[in-house]
Amino acid sequence: MSSDDLTWHLWNRPSALRYHRFEIPKRRGGKRAIAAPNRGLKILQSKLAQVLTATYKPKAFVHGFARQRGIKSN
């Protein structure tokens, strides 16, 4: 993605068009509001997640939401 496309998705695109909003029923009644990113923003978030996951090195004491770490390793 070019820097111009990135800038457009983050700053120039109207906020109302960045997410698709809808509701789904809850198990015990009521509705849950969902705001799903549009296709372009979703791709951007996915690529950014790949880069951050590949480069992030958690400190030794971090166990929550870190790969290959959890309750047992804590």
PQR file of N, CA, C, O and H, with PARSE charges and radii, in Angstrom:
ATOM      1  N   MET A   1       0.857  -1.167   0.000 -0.4000 1.5000
ATOM      2  CA  MET A   1       0.000   0.000   0.000 -0.0000 2.0000
ATOM      3  C   MET A   1       0.905   1.233   0.000  0.5500 1.7000
ATOM      4  O   MET A   1       1.863   1.313   0.769 -0.5500 1.4000
ATOM      5  N   SER A   2       0.598   2.159  -0.844 -0.4000 1.5000
ATOM      6  CA  SER A   2       1.412   3.376  -0.928 -0.0000 2.0000
ATOM      7  C   SER A   2       1.117   4.286   0.267  0.5500 1.7000
ATOM      8  O   SER A   2       0.094   4.147   0.938 -0.5500 1.4000
ATOM      9  H   SER A   2      -0.180   2.093  -1.469  0.4000 1.0000
ATOM     10  N   SER A   3       2.026   5.203   0.510 -0.4000 1.5000
ATOM     11  CA  SER A   3       1.825   6.138   1.625 -0.0000 2.0000
ATOM     12  C   SER A   3       0.611   7.038   1.376  0.5500 1.7000
ATOM     13  O   SER A   3      -0.068   7.444   2.319 -0.5500 1.4000
ATOM     14  H   SER A   3       2.857   5.316  -0.035  0.4000 1.0000
ATOM     15  N   ASP A   4       0.341   7.345   0.109 -0.4000 1.5000
ATOM     16  CA  ASP A   4      -0.852   8.139  -0.211 -0.0000 2.0000
ATOM     17  C   ASP A   4      -2.136   7.378   0.143  0.5500 1.7000
ATOM     18  O   ASP A   4      -3.074   7.954   0.694 -0.5500 1.4000
ATOM     19  H   ASP A   4       0.892   7.015  -0.657  0.4000 1.0000
ATOM     20  N   ASP A   5      -2.167   6.072  -0.179 -0.4000 1.5000
ATOM     21  CA  ASP A   5      -3.334   5.253   0.168 -0.0000 2.0000
ATOM     22  C   ASP A   5      -3.495   5.153   1.679  0.5500 1.7000
ATOM     23  O   ASP A   5      -4.605   5.236   2.205 -0.5500 1.4000
ATOM     24  H   ASP A   5      -1.404   5.604  -0.626  0.4000 1.0000
ATOM     25  N   LEU A   6      -2.383   4.976   2.363 -0.4000 1.5000
ATOM     26  CA  LEU A   6      -2.419   4.894   3.819 -0.0000 2.0000
ATOM     27  C   LEU A   6      -2.963   6.184   4.426  0.5500 1.7000
ATOM     28  O   LEU A   6      -3.826   6.150   5.303 -0.5500 1.4000
ATOM     29  H   LEU A   6      -1.481   4.909   1.936  0.4000 1.0000
ATOM     30  N   THR A   7      -2.464   7.295   3.965 -0.4000 1.5000
ATOM     31  CA  THR A   7      -2.929   8.597   4.444 -0.0000 2.0000
ATOM     32  C   THR A   7      -4.414   8.777   4.176  0.5500 1.7000
ATOM     33  O   THR A   7      -5.150   9.273   5.028 -0.5500 1.4000
ATOM     34  H   THR A   7      -1.764   7.323   3.252  0.4000 1.0000
ATOM     35  N   TRP A   8      -4.848   8.376   2.998 -0.4000 1.5000
ATOM     36  CA  TRP A   8      -6.258   8.525   2.645 -0.0000 2.0000
ATOM     37  C   TRP A   8      -7.148   7.702   3.575  0.5500 1.7000
ATOM     38  O   TRP A   8      -8.160   8.195   4.072 -0.5500 1.4000
ATOM     39  H   TRP A   8      -4.249   7.973   2.305  0.4000 1.0000
ATOM     40  N   HIS A   9      -6.762   6.439   3.807 -0.4000 1.5000
ATOM     41  CA  HIS A   9      -7.581   5.576   4.672 -0.0000 2.0000
ATOM     42  C   HIS A   9      -7.617   6.093   6.102  0.5500 1.7000
ATOM     43  O   HIS A   9      -8.653   6.005   6.761 -0.5500 1.4000
ATOM     44  H   HIS A   9      -5.940   6.038   3.403  0.4000 1.0000
ATOM     45  N   LEU A  10      -6.510   6.627   6.590 -0.4000 1.5000
ATOM     46  CA  LEU A  10      -6.443   7.045   7.989 -0.0000 2.0000
ATOM     47  C   LEU A  10      -6.996   8.441   8.248  0.5500 1.7000
ATOM     48  O   LEU A  10      -7.583   8.679   9.303 -0.5500 1.4000
ATOM     49  H   LEU A  10      -5.668   6.699   6.055  0.4000 1.0000
ATOM     50  N   TRP A  11      -6.822   9.365   7.316 -0.4000 1.5000
ATOM     51  CA  TRP A  11      -7.154  10.759   7.605 -0.0000 2.0000
ATOM     52  C   TRP A  11      -8.191  11.385   6.682  0.5500 1.7000
ATOM     53  O   TRP A  11      -8.968  12.226   7.134 -0.5500 1.4000
ATOM     54  H   TRP A  11      -6.345   9.172   6.459  0.4000 1.0000
ATOM     55  N   ASN A  12      -8.234  11.014   5.424 -0.4000 1.5000
ATOM     56  CA  ASN A  12      -9.098  11.705   4.463 -0.0000 2.0000
ATOM     57  C   ASN A  12     -10.443  11.034   4.252  0.5500 1.7000
ATOM     58  O   ASN A  12     -11.424  11.701   3.922 -0.5500 1.4000
ATOM     59  H   ASN A  12      -7.603  10.331   5.057  0.4000 1.0000
ATOM     60  N   ARG A  13     -10.499   9.736   4.436 -0.4000 1.5000
ATOM     61  CA  ARG A  13     -11.768   9.039   4.231 -0.0000 2.0000
ATOM     62  C   ARG A  13     -12.740   9.428   5.343  0.5500 1.7000
ATOM     63  O   ARG A  13     -12.363   9.415   6.515 -0.5500 1.4000
ATOM     64  H   ARG A  13      -9.702   9.195   4.704  0.4000 1.0000
ATOM     65  N   PRO A  14     -13.962   9.767   5.008 -0.5600 1.5000
ATOM     66  CA  PRO A  14     -14.937  10.124   6.042  0.2800 2.0000
ATOM     67  C   PRO A  14     -15.095   8.993   7.062  0.5500 1.7000
ATOM     68  O   PRO A  14     -15.179   7.822   6.692 -0.5500 1.4000
ATOM     69  N   SER A  15     -15.135   9.346   8.322 -0.4000 1.5000
ATOM     70  CA  SER A  15     -15.193   8.330   9.378 -0.0000 2.0000
ATOM     71  C   SER A  15     -16.420   7.436   9.251  0.5500 1.7000
ATOM     72  O   SER A  15     -16.371   6.267   9.635 -0.5500 1.4000
ATOM     73  H   SER A  15     -15.067  10.297   8.623  0.4000 1.0000
ATOM     74  N   ALA A  16     -17.504   7.960   8.728 -0.4000 1.5000
ATOM     75  CA  ALA A  16     -18.720   7.156   8.557 -0.0000 2.0000
ATOM     76  C   ALA A  16     -18.512   6.029   7.542  0.5500 1.7000
ATOM     77  O   ALA A  16     -19.239   5.036   7.572 -0.5500 1.4000
ATOM     78  H   ALA A  16     -17.543   8.909   8.416  0.4000 1.0000
ATOM     79  N   LEU A  17     -17.530   6.169   6.644 -0.4000 1.5000
ATOM     80  CA  LEU A  17     -17.288   5.154   5.619 -0.0000 2.0000
ATOM     81  C   LEU A  17     -16.172   4.183   6.000  0.5500 1.7000
ATOM     82  O   LEU A  17     -15.913   3.235   5.259 -0.5500 1.4000
ATOM     83  H   LEU A  17     -16.940   6.976   6.619  0.4000 1.0000
ATOM     84  N   ARG A  18     -15.509   4.394   7.131 -0.4000 1.5000
ATOM     85  CA  ARG A  18     -14.409   3.513   7.534 -0.0000 2.0000
ATOM     86  C   ARG A  18     -14.924   2.184   8.080  0.5500 1.7000
ATOM     87  O   ARG A  18     -14.253   1.158   7.971 -0.5500 1.4000
ATOM     88  H   ARG A  18     -15.720   5.164   7.733  0.4000 1.0000
ATOM     89  N   TYR A  19     -16.120   2.210   8.667 -0.4000 1.5000
ATOM     90  CA  TYR A  19     -16.668   1.016   9.296 -0.0000 2.0000
ATOM     91  C   TYR A  19     -18.096   0.763   8.825  0.5500 1.7000
ATOM     92  O   TYR A  19     -18.861   1.690   8.559 -0.5500 1.4000
ATOM     93  H   TYR A  19     -16.665   3.043   8.756  0.4000 1.0000
ATOM     94  N   HIS A  20     -18.428  -0.521   8.731 -0.4000 1.5000
ATOM     95  CA  HIS A  20     -19.788  -0.953   8.425 -0.0000 2.0000
ATOM     96  C   HIS A  20     -20.436  -1.302   9.759  0.5500 1.7000
ATOM     97  O   HIS A  20     -19.947  -2.181  10.469 -0.5500 1.4000
ATOM     98  H   HIS A  20     -17.807  -1.274   8.948  0.4000 1.0000
ATOM     99  N   ARG A  21     -21.514  -0.636  10.104 -0.4000 1.5000
ATOM    100  CA  ARG A  21     -22.155  -0.841  11.400 -0.0000 2.0000
ATOM    101  C   ARG A  21     -23.427  -1.678  11.231  0.5500 1.7000
ATOM    102  O   ARG A  21     -24.231  -1.454  10.326 -0.5500 1.4000
ATOM    103  H   ARG A  21     -21.911   0.077   9.526  0.4000 1.0000
ATOM    104  N   PHE A  22     -23.576  -2.650  12.134 -0.4000 1.5000
ATOM    105  CA  PHE A  22     -24.764  -3.491  12.133 -0.0000 2.0000
ATOM    106  C   PHE A  22     -24.962  -4.061  13.533  0.5500 1.7000
ATOM    107  O   PHE A  22     -24.106  -3.896  14.402 -0.5500 1.4000
ATOM    108  H   PHE A  22     -22.923  -2.833  12.869  0.4000 1.0000
ATOM    109  N   GLU A  23     -26.083  -4.728  13.746 -0.4000 1.5000
ATOM    110  CA  GLU A  23     -26.400  -5.310  15.042 -0.0000 2.0000
ATOM    111  C   GLU A  23     -26.647  -6.799  14.896  0.5500 1.7000
ATOM    112  O   GLU A  23     -27.162  -7.264  13.879 -0.5500 1.4000
ATOM    113  H   GLU A  23     -26.778  -4.862  13.039  0.4000 1.0000
ATOM    114  N   ILE A  24     -26.270  -7.539  15.933 -0.4000 1.5000
ATOM    115  CA  ILE A  24     -26.556  -8.966  15.978 -0.0000 2.0000
ATOM    116  C   ILE A  24     -27.285  -9.243  17.298  0.5500 1.7000
ATOM    117  O   ILE A  24     -27.058  -8.549  18.289 -0.5500 1.4000
ATOM    118  H   ILE A  24     -25.852  -7.161  16.759  0.4000 1.0000
ATOM    119  N   PRO A  25     -28.155 -10.253  17.310 -0.5600 1.5000
ATOM    120  CA  PRO A  25     -28.884 -10.551  18.552  0.2800 2.0000
ATOM    121  C   PRO A  25     -27.973 -11.211  19.585  0.5500 1.7000
ATOM    122  O   PRO A  25     -27.107 -12.017  19.245 -0.5500 1.4000
ATOM    123  N   LYS A  26     -28.185 -10.853  20.854 -0.4000 1.5000
ATOM    124  CA  LYS A  26     -27.475 -11.498  21.953 -0.0000 2.0000
ATOM    125  C   LYS A  26     -28.217 -12.771  22.342  0.5500 1.7000
ATOM    126  O   LYS A  26     -29.406 -12.915  22.056 -0.5500 1.4000
ATOM    127  H   LYS A  26     -28.889 -10.197  21.130  0.4000 1.0000
ATOM    128  N   ARG A  27     -27.529 -13.674  22.980 -0.4000 1.5000
ATOM    129  CA  ARG A  27     -28.113 -14.945  23.370 -0.0000 2.0000
ATOM    130  C   ARG A  27     -29.267 -14.763  24.346  0.5500 1.7000
ATOM    131  O   ARG A  27     -30.269 -15.474  24.267 -0.5500 1.4000
ATOM    132  H   ARG A  27     -26.564 -13.557  23.212  0.4000 1.0000
ATOM    133  N   ARG A  28     -29.129 -13.818  25.260 -0.4000 1.5000
ATOM    134  CA  ARG A  28     -30.159 -13.632  26.292 -0.0000 2.0000
ATOM    135  C   ARG A  28     -31.039 -12.416  26.021  0.5500 1.7000
ATOM    136  O   ARG A  28     -31.589 -11.829  26.953 -0.5500 1.4000
ATOM    137  H   ARG A  28     -28.315 -13.241  25.324  0.4000 1.0000
ATOM    138  N   GLY A  29     -31.173 -12.045  24.792 -0.4000 1.5000
ATOM    139  CA  GLY A  29     -32.022 -10.914  24.432 -0.0000 2.0000
ATOM    140  C   GLY A  29     -31.196  -9.655  24.207  0.5500 1.7000
ATOM    141  O   GLY A  29     -30.037  -9.576  24.613 -0.5500 1.4000
ATOM    142  H   GLY A  29     -30.726 -12.521  24.034  0.4000 1.0000
ATOM    143  N   GLY A  30     -31.787  -8.709  23.579 -0.4000 1.5000
ATOM    144  CA  GLY A  30     -31.087  -7.475  23.272 -0.0000 2.0000
ATOM    145  C   GLY A  30     -30.273  -7.611  21.991  0.5500 1.7000
ATOM    146  O   GLY A  30     -30.322  -8.635  21.311 -0.5500 1.4000
ATOM    147  H   GLY A  30     -32.729  -8.773  23.249  0.4000 1.0000
ATOM    148  N   LYS A  31     -29.534  -6.571  21.681 -0.4000 1.5000
ATOM    149  CA  LYS A  31     -28.725  -6.565  20.466 -0.0000 2.0000
ATOM    150  C   LYS A  31     -27.335  -6.044  20.776  0.5500 1.7000
ATOM    151  O   LYS A  31     -27.152  -5.213  21.665 -0.5500 1.4000
ATOM    152  H   LYS A  31     -29.494  -5.738  22.234  0.4000 1.0000
ATOM    153  N   ARG A  32     -26.359  -6.542  20.032 -0.4000 1.5000
ATOM    154  CA  ARG A  32     -24.982  -6.095  20.171 -0.0000 2.0000
ATOM    155  C   ARG A  32     -24.603  -5.313  18.918  0.5500 1.7000
ATOM    156  O   ARG A  32     -24.773  -5.803  17.801 -0.5500 1.4000
ATOM    157  H   ARG A  32     -26.508  -7.217  19.310  0.4000 1.0000
ATOM    158  N   ALA A  33     -24.088  -4.096  19.103 -0.4000 1.5000
ATOM    159  CA  ALA A  33     -23.662  -3.262  17.980 -0.0000 2.0000
ATOM    160  C   ALA A  33     -22.262  -3.681  17.548  0.5500 1.7000
ATOM    161  O   ALA A  33     -21.361  -3.814  18.377 -0.5500 1.4000
ATOM    162  H   ALA A  33     -23.950  -3.698  20.010  0.4000 1.0000
ATOM    163  N   ILE A  34     -22.088  -3.887  16.255 -0.4000 1.5000
ATOM    164  CA  ILE A  34     -20.804  -4.276  15.679 -0.0000 2.0000
ATOM    165  C   ILE A  34     -20.369  -3.188  14.699  0.5500 1.7000
ATOM    166  O   ILE A  34     -21.177  -2.698  13.910 -0.5500 1.4000
ATOM    167  H   ILE A  34     -22.819  -3.779  15.582  0.4000 1.0000
ATOM    168  N   ALA A  35     -19.105  -2.817  14.752 -0.4000 1.5000
ATOM    169  CA  ALA A  35     -18.526  -1.877  13.796 -0.0000 2.0000
ATOM    170  C   ALA A  35     -17.351  -2.595  13.133  0.5500 1.7000
ATOM    171  O   ALA A  35     -16.250  -2.631  13.682 -0.5500 1.4000
ATOM    172  H   ALA A  35     -18.449  -3.216  15.393  0.4000 1.0000
ATOM    173  N   ALA A  36     -17.589  -3.162  11.957 -0.4000 1.5000
ATOM    174  CA  ALA A  36     -16.567  -3.912  11.220 -0.0000 2.0000
ATOM    175  C   ALA A  36     -15.875  -2.977  10.232  0.5500 1.7000
ATOM    176  O   ALA A  36     -16.542  -2.199   9.551 -0.5500 1.4000
ATOM    177  H   ALA A  36     -18.483  -3.132  11.511  0.4000 1.0000
ATOM    178  N   PRO A  37     -14.544  -3.043  10.146 -0.5600 1.5000
ATOM    179  CA  PRO A  37     -13.835  -2.164   9.216  0.2800 2.0000
ATOM    180  C   PRO A  37     -14.181  -2.516   7.764  0.5500 1.7000
ATOM    181  O   PRO A  37     -14.450  -3.672   7.436 -0.5500 1.4000
ATOM    182  N   ASN A  38     -14.167  -1.500   6.913 -0.4000 1.5000
ATOM    183  CA  ASN A  38     -14.419  -1.758   5.495 -0.0000 2.0000
ATOM    184  C   ASN A  38     -13.231  -2.531   4.914  0.5500 1.7000
ATOM    185  O   ASN A  38     -12.219  -2.707   5.593 -0.5500 1.4000
ATOM    186  H   ASN A  38     -13.949  -0.561   7.179  0.4000 1.0000
ATOM    187  N   ARG A  39     -13.342  -2.978   3.703 -0.4000 1.5000
ATOM    188  CA  ARG A  39     -12.336  -3.864   3.098 -0.0000 2.0000
ATOM    189  C   ARG A  39     -10.934  -3.262   3.123  0.5500 1.7000
ATOM    190  O   ARG A  39      -9.983  -3.933   3.525 -0.5500 1.4000
ATOM    191  H   ARG A  39     -14.163  -2.835   3.151  0.4000 1.0000
ATOM    192  N   GLY A  40     -10.794  -2.014   2.703 -0.4000 1.5000
ATOM    193  CA  GLY A  40      -9.468  -1.383   2.651 -0.0000 2.0000
ATOM    194  C   GLY A  40      -8.837  -1.242   4.022  0.5500 1.7000
ATOM    195  O   GLY A  40      -7.653  -1.527   4.199 -0.5500 1.4000
ATOM    196  H   GLY A  40     -11.567  -1.469   2.377  0.4000 1.0000
ATOM    197  N   LEU A  41      -9.616  -0.810   4.981 -0.4000 1.5000
ATOM    198  CA  LEU A  41      -9.108  -0.643   6.338 -0.0000 2.0000
ATOM    199  C   LEU A  41      -8.788  -1.997   6.960  0.5500 1.7000
ATOM    200  O   LEU A  41      -7.821  -2.124   7.711 -0.5500 1.4000
ATOM    201  H   LEU A  41     -10.578  -0.578   4.838  0.4000 1.0000
ATOM    202  N   LYS A  42      -9.594  -3.007   6.651 -0.4000 1.5000
ATOM    203  CA  LYS A  42      -9.355  -4.342   7.175 -0.0000 2.0000
ATOM    204  C   LYS A  42      -8.029  -4.902   6.657  0.5500 1.7000
ATOM    205  O   LYS A  42      -7.272  -5.505   7.417 -0.5500 1.4000
ATOM    206  H   LYS A  42     -10.379  -2.904   6.040  0.4000 1.0000
ATOM    207  N   ILE A  43      -7.751  -4.709   5.392 -0.4000 1.5000
ATOM    208  CA  ILE A  43      -6.477  -5.150   4.810 -0.0000 2.0000
ATOM    209  C   ILE A  43      -5.319  -4.406   5.465  0.5500 1.7000
ATOM    210  O   ILE A  43      -4.302  -5.010   5.807 -0.5500 1.4000
ATOM    211  H   ILE A  43      -8.365  -4.219   4.774  0.4000 1.0000
ATOM    212  N   LEU A  44      -5.472  -3.112   5.638 -0.4000 1.5000
ATOM    213  CA  LEU A  44      -4.447  -2.294   6.285 -0.0000 2.0000
ATOM    214  C   LEU A  44      -4.177  -2.789   7.710  0.5500 1.7000
ATOM    215  O   LEU A  44      -3.019  -2.930   8.102 -0.5500 1.4000
ATOM    216  H   LEU A  44      -6.298  -2.622   5.360  0.4000 1.0000
ATOM    217  N   GLN A  45      -5.221  -3.052   8.481 -0.4000 1.5000
ATOM    218  CA  GLN A  45      -5.058  -3.535   9.848 -0.0000 2.0000
ATOM    219  C   GLN A  45      -4.390  -4.907   9.875  0.5500 1.7000
ATOM    220  O   GLN A  45      -3.569  -5.182  10.749 -0.5500 1.4000
ATOM    221  H   GLN A  45      -6.162  -2.937   8.162  0.4000 1.0000
ATOM    222  N   SER A  46      -4.738  -5.759   8.927 -0.4000 1.5000
ATOM    223  CA  SER A  46      -4.144  -7.094   8.851 -0.0000 2.0000
ATOM    224  C   SER A  46      -2.647  -7.017   8.563  0.5500 1.7000
ATOM    225  O   SER A  46      -1.852  -7.695   9.214 -0.5500 1.4000
ATOM    226  H   SER A  46      -5.405  -5.535   8.216  0.4000 1.0000
ATOM    227  N   LYS A  47      -2.269  -6.202   7.602 -0.4000 1.5000
ATOM    228  CA  LYS A  47      -0.847  -6.038   7.255 -0.0000 2.0000
ATOM    229  C   LYS A  47      -0.067  -5.439   8.419  0.5500 1.7000
ATOM    230  O   LYS A  47       1.050  -5.871   8.703 -0.5500 1.4000
ATOM    231  H   LYS A  47      -2.915  -5.651   7.074  0.4000 1.0000
ATOM    232  N   LEU A  48      -0.640  -4.459   9.085 -0.4000 1.5000
ATOM    233  CA  LEU A  48       0.016  -3.846  10.230 -0.0000 2.0000
ATOM    234  C   LEU A  48       0.186  -4.866  11.360  0.5500 1.7000
ATOM    235  O   LEU A  48       1.224  -4.885  12.022 -0.5500 1.4000
ATOM    236  H   LEU A  48      -1.548  -4.109   8.854  0.4000 1.0000
ATOM    237  N   ALA A  49      -0.811  -5.702  11.584 -0.4000 1.5000
ATOM    238  CA  ALA A  49      -0.721  -6.739  12.610 -0.0000 2.0000
ATOM    239  C   ALA A  49       0.407  -7.721  12.298  0.5500 1.7000
ATOM    240  O   ALA A  49       1.108  -8.166  13.206 -0.5500 1.4000
ATOM    241  H   ALA A  49      -1.655  -5.686  11.047  0.4000 1.0000
ATOM    242  N   GLN A  50       0.586  -8.060  11.024 -0.4000 1.5000
ATOM    243  CA  GLN A  50       1.673  -8.961  10.623 -0.0000 2.0000
ATOM    244  C   GLN A  50       3.033  -8.346  10.940  0.5500 1.7000
ATOM    245  O   GLN A  50       3.917  -9.020  11.468 -0.5500 1.4000
ATOM    246  H   GLN A  50       0.016  -7.697  10.286  0.4000 1.0000
ATOM    247  N   VAL A  51       3.193  -7.087  10.623 -0.4000 1.5000
ATOM    248  CA  VAL A  51       4.464  -6.404  10.873 -0.0000 2.0000
ATOM    249  C   VAL A  51       4.738  -6.307  12.372  0.5500 1.7000
ATOM    250  O   VAL A  51       5.845  -6.600  12.825 -0.5500 1.4000
ATOM    251  H   VAL A  51       2.475  -6.539  10.194  0.4000 1.0000
ATOM    252  N   LEU A  52       3.735  -5.897  13.135 -0.4000 1.5000
ATOM    253  CA  LEU A  52       3.913  -5.749  14.576 -0.0000 2.0000
ATOM    254  C   LEU A  52       4.174  -7.092  15.254  0.5500 1.7000
ATOM    255  O   LEU A  52       4.998  -7.171  16.165 -0.5500 1.4000
ATOM    256  H   LEU A  52       2.836  -5.659  12.767  0.4000 1.0000
ATOM    257  N   THR A  53       3.490  -8.138  14.826 -0.4000 1.5000
ATOM    258  CA  THR A  53       3.698  -9.467  15.389 -0.0000 2.0000
ATOM    259  C   THR A  53       5.107  -9.966  15.100  0.5500 1.7000
ATOM    260  O   THR A  53       5.735 -10.587  15.958 -0.5500 1.4000
ATOM    261  H   THR A  53       2.821  -8.074  14.086  0.4000 1.0000
ATOM    262  N   ALA A  54       5.602  -9.700  13.904 -0.4000 1.5000
ATOM    263  CA  ALA A  54       6.937 -10.163  13.520 -0.0000 2.0000
ATOM    264  C   ALA A  54       8.050  -9.399  14.242  0.5500 1.7000
ATOM    265  O   ALA A  54       9.132  -9.944  14.459 -0.5500 1.4000
ATOM    266  H   ALA A  54       5.092  -9.195  13.208  0.4000 1.0000
ATOM    267  N   THR A  55       7.795  -8.157  14.609 -0.4000 1.5000
ATOM    268  CA  THR A  55       8.862  -7.336  15.190 -0.0000 2.0000
ATOM    269  C   THR A  55       8.779  -7.182  16.702  0.5500 1.7000
ATOM    270  O   THR A  55       9.765  -6.796  17.329 -0.5500 1.4000
ATOM    271  H   THR A  55       6.917  -7.714  14.432  0.4000 1.0000
ATOM    272  N   TYR A  56       7.635  -7.473  17.300 -0.4000 1.5000
ATOM    273  CA  TYR A  56       7.461  -7.265  18.746 -0.0000 2.0000
ATOM    274  C   TYR A  56       8.144  -8.366  19.536  0.5500 1.7000
ATOM    275  O   TYR A  56       7.904  -9.548  19.293 -0.5500 1.4000
ATOM    276  H   TYR A  56       6.834  -7.788  16.791  0.4000 1.0000
ATOM    277  N   LYS A  57       8.984  -7.988  20.471 -0.4000 1.5000
ATOM    278  CA  LYS A  57       9.644  -8.922  21.374 -0.0000 2.0000
ATOM    279  C   LYS A  57       9.243  -8.559  22.799  0.5500 1.7000
ATOM    280  O   LYS A  57       9.743  -7.578  23.348 -0.5500 1.4000
ATOM    281  H   LYS A  57       9.179  -7.027  20.669  0.4000 1.0000
ATOM    282  N   PRO A  58       8.338  -9.345  23.411 -0.5600 1.5000
ATOM    283  CA  PRO A  58       7.897  -9.010  24.773  0.2800 2.0000
ATOM    284  C   PRO A  58       9.027  -9.204  25.777  0.5500 1.7000
ATOM    285  O   PRO A  58       9.922 -10.025  25.574 -0.5500 1.4000
ATOM    286  N   LYS A  59       8.972  -8.443  26.849 -0.4000 1.5000
ATOM    287  CA  LYS A  59       9.955  -8.583  27.912 -0.0000 2.0000
ATOM    288  C   LYS A  59       9.734  -9.911  28.625  0.5500 1.7000
ATOM    289  O   LYS A  59       8.667 -10.513  28.499 -0.5500 1.4000
ATOM    290  H   LYS A  59       8.246  -7.776  27.013  0.4000 1.0000
ATOM    291  N   ALA A  60      10.726 -10.366  29.364 -0.4000 1.5000
ATOM    292  CA  ALA A  60      10.682 -11.688  29.999 -0.0000 2.0000
ATOM    293  C   ALA A  60       9.498 -11.861  30.935  0.5500 1.7000
ATOM    294  O   ALA A  60       8.975 -12.970  31.052 -0.5500 1.4000
ATOM    295  H   ALA A  60      11.592  -9.878  29.466  0.4000 1.0000
ATOM    296  N   PHE A  61       9.063 -10.815  31.596 -0.4000 1.5000
ATOM    297  CA  PHE A  61       7.979 -10.941  32.566 -0.0000 2.0000
ATOM    298  C   PHE A  61       6.589 -10.833  31.956  0.5500 1.7000
ATOM    299  O   PHE A  61       5.600 -10.971  32.675 -0.5500 1.4000
ATOM    300  H   PHE A  61       9.488  -9.914  31.501  0.4000 1.0000
ATOM    301  N   VAL A  62       6.484 -10.593  30.671 -0.4000 1.5000
ATOM    302  CA  VAL A  62       5.181 -10.468  30.003 -0.0000 2.0000
ATOM    303  C   VAL A  62       4.681 -11.850  29.592  0.5500 1.7000
ATOM    304  O   VAL A  62       5.381 -12.592  28.904 -0.5500 1.4000
ATOM    305  H   VAL A  62       7.288 -10.481  30.087  0.4000 1.0000
ATOM    306  N   HIS A  63       3.460 -12.190  30.020 -0.4000 1.5000
ATOM    307  CA  HIS A  63       2.874 -13.478  29.659 -0.0000 2.0000
ATOM    308  C   HIS A  63       1.493 -13.334  29.031  0.5500 1.7000
ATOM    309  O   HIS A  63       1.052 -14.247  28.333 -0.5500 1.4000
ATOM    310  H   HIS A  63       2.891 -11.586  30.579  0.4000 1.0000
ATOM    311  N   GLY A  64       0.798 -12.231  29.250 -0.4000 1.5000
ATOM    312  CA  GLY A  64      -0.528 -12.036  28.692 -0.0000 2.0000
ATOM    313  C   GLY A  64      -0.467 -11.598  27.241  0.5500 1.7000
ATOM    314  O   GLY A  64       0.247 -10.654  26.902 -0.5500 1.4000
ATOM    315  H   GLY A  64       1.156 -11.489  29.817  0.4000 1.0000
ATOM    316  N   PHE A  65      -1.205 -12.274  26.392 -0.4000 1.5000
ATOM    317  CA  PHE A  65      -1.329 -11.944  24.971 -0.0000 2.0000
ATOM    318  C   PHE A  65       0.011 -11.997  24.250  0.5500 1.7000
ATOM    319  O   PHE A  65       0.211 -11.279  23.270 -0.5500 1.4000
ATOM    320  H   PHE A  65      -1.784 -13.041  26.667  0.4000 1.0000
ATOM    321  N   ALA A  66       0.931 -12.835  24.719 -0.4000 1.5000
ATOM    322  CA  ALA A  66       2.230 -13.023  24.067 -0.0000 2.0000
ATOM    323  C   ALA A  66       2.281 -14.447  23.529  0.5500 1.7000
ATOM    324  O   ALA A  66       1.835 -15.378  24.200 -0.5500 1.4000
ATOM    325  H   ALA A  66       0.769 -13.418  25.515  0.4000 1.0000
ATOM    326  N   ARG A  67       2.811 -14.622  22.343 -0.4000 1.5000
ATOM    327  CA  ARG A  67       2.880 -15.947  21.735 -0.0000 2.0000
ATOM    328  C   ARG A  67       3.725 -16.886  22.581  0.5500 1.7000
ATOM    329  O   ARG A  67       4.759 -16.504  23.130 -0.5500 1.4000
ATOM    330  H   ARG A  67       3.173 -13.866  21.798  0.4000 1.0000
ATOM    331  N   GLN A  68       3.259 -18.116  22.670 -0.4000 1.5000
ATOM    332  CA  GLN A  68       3.922 -19.192  23.400 -0.0000 2.0000
ATOM    333  C   GLN A  68       4.092 -18.876  24.888  0.5500 1.7000
ATOM    334  O   GLN A  68       4.981 -19.421  25.542 -0.5500 1.4000
ATOM    335  H   GLN A  68       2.419 -18.426  22.225  0.4000 1.0000
ATOM    336  N   ARG A  69       3.261 -18.016  25.407 -0.4000 1.5000
ATOM    337  CA  ARG A  69       3.261 -17.711  26.834 -0.0000 2.0000
ATOM    338  C   ARG A  69       1.818 -17.658  27.320  0.5500 1.7000
ATOM    339  O   ARG A  69       0.898 -17.362  26.557 -0.5500 1.4000
ATOM    340  H   ARG A  69       2.539 -17.573  24.876  0.4000 1.0000
ATOM    341  N   GLY A  70       1.645 -17.945  28.575 -0.4000 1.5000
ATOM    342  CA  GLY A  70       0.297 -17.922  29.127 -0.0000 2.0000
ATOM    343  C   GLY A  70       0.312 -18.208  30.610  0.5500 1.7000
ATOM    344  O   GLY A  70       1.304 -17.939  31.286 -0.5500 1.4000
ATOM    345  H   GLY A  70       2.392 -18.185  29.194  0.4000 1.0000
ATOM    346  N   ILE A  71      -0.785 -18.754  31.126 -0.4000 1.5000
ATOM    347  CA  ILE A  71      -0.931 -19.001  32.558 -0.0000 2.0000
ATOM    348  C   ILE A  71       0.138 -19.976  33.051  0.5500 1.7000
ATOM    349  O   ILE A  71       0.730 -19.767  34.110 -0.5500 1.4000
ATOM    350  H   ILE A  71      -1.592 -18.972  30.576  0.4000 1.0000
ATOM    351  N   LYS A  72       0.382 -21.031  32.293 -0.4000 1.5000
ATOM    352  CA  LYS A  72       1.371 -22.036  32.731 -0.0000 2.0000
ATOM    353  C   LYS A  72       2.782 -21.457  32.780  0.5500 1.7000
ATOM    354  O   LYS A  72       3.517 -21.727  33.730 -0.5500 1.4000
ATOM    355  H   LYS A  72      -0.099 -21.201  31.433  0.4000 1.0000
ATOM    356  N   SER A  73       3.171 -20.685  31.803 -0.4000 1.5000
ATOM    357  CA  SER A  73       4.529 -20.131  31.807 -0.0000 2.0000
ATOM    358  C   SER A  73       4.701 -19.033  32.855  0.5500 1.7000
ATOM    359  O   SER A  73       5.822 -18.739  33.269 -0.5500 1.4000
ATOM    360  H   SER A  73       2.574 -20.466  31.031  0.4000 1.0000
ATOM    361  N   ASN A  74       3.606 -18.436  33.279 -0.4000 1.5000
ATOM    362  CA  ASN A  74       3.683 -17.402  34.304 -0.0000 2.0000
ATOM    363  C   ASN A  74       4.013 -18.045  35.635  0.5500 1.7000
ATOM    364  O   ASN A  74       4.127 -17.351  36.645 -0.5500 1.4000
ATOM    365  H   ASN A  74       2.695 -18.676  32.943  0.4000 1.0000
TER
END
